[in-house]
Amino acid sequence: MIEQISVERLANWIDAGEQFSLIDTRPADSFDAWHVQDAENIPYDPTEGMDENQLQKIDSVVDGRPIVAICGKGLTSTSFGFELDKHGFEDISVVSGGMEQWSKLYEVVQIETAHDDLAVFQLQRRAKGCLGYVIGSRQTGEAAVIDATRQTDEFKIVAQEAGFTIEHVLDTHVHADHISGSPTLADEVDAPYYLGAGARERNVEYEYEPLSDGDTVELGNVEIEALHAPGHTSEMLNYLVGGDLLLTGDTLFVDSVGRTELQFGDEDAADGATLLFETLQETIFELPADTEILPGHLTVTSDGRYENGSPGEPFTARLGDLREELDVLQLGEDDFVDRITENIPEKPPNYENVIAINTGQKTVEDETEATELELGPNNCAA
């Protein structure tokens, strides 16, 4: 008997510590690039079937536990499940939609605030580590969405369930690791779309309202102030919400800072790193130590683990704590630039195409292409 399960159910089993064997049937290179935590890779081709060596390996991996099979889209793993059933294995589940659906799984976390009028929701895209936000005024019912991913319904549902109407849609910057959903969301809810004024220099073809340093967007008694924060990109904005919450995009994370060569290139990464150092010293560190940092990403490893915290928990940090705890923030300018530009991590897959899409210079043909462009965790931290 083969049972199909959703990615939500798989996530619940993982988080609850359920005992089962997760088998990923994709080719080894796809598995090595990105997979769900604790999965074992047993590549499987339905046209070739299962040989004795595979059966022995499966038997060793399973060791009497329930089996959960996953592949790219849920097709190969289904054939794999039926063949396991034919060979006498029991308690077999197949993940519907496979890794494609896993890449679209979200957790929603409400962030505590000191403001009676302010509600903040952090949307965590589990497989990629992207963080987006719904910011709302309880008094007026107005909301702003910041850094929406392309699963725009996730943000609309959060706003609707909180009793908010989305009146503003903002991006912190032109993203390189995932396709922004903000322009689409703005069209869907008939709201203005905002980007940093410097985006003009990056040939952004979407219609947008430019925000410069010090410009504000208001939601009832809540003010969202744009702070120009170049470094990761030239047009990067951070958003100071209610005076004490800072949405930092890819400027400052809870465990690192943003890399600088995705826009500036390897040869000019040092220029971006110098800008980032100045942003940290002259803009972010000028804020009170109690400012709460809400980043644009969390770190997800290629084996699907969160390096800090757990899914469904708030990903925030106090600015003063980060200044004391992150060694990269203790460095002088020259050492900081060297740290950012040496041992540059692997670039996000397809990042040049993703940037072209997020500037409106290219379009995505269909959902399959968009999914393939985004597969894998983000790689935006230095």
Summary of the structure (lengths in Angstrom):
residues: 382
radius of gyration: 21.9
end to end distance: 46.7
largest distance: 67.7
contacts: 1334
relative contact order: 0.12
helix: 32%
strand: 25%
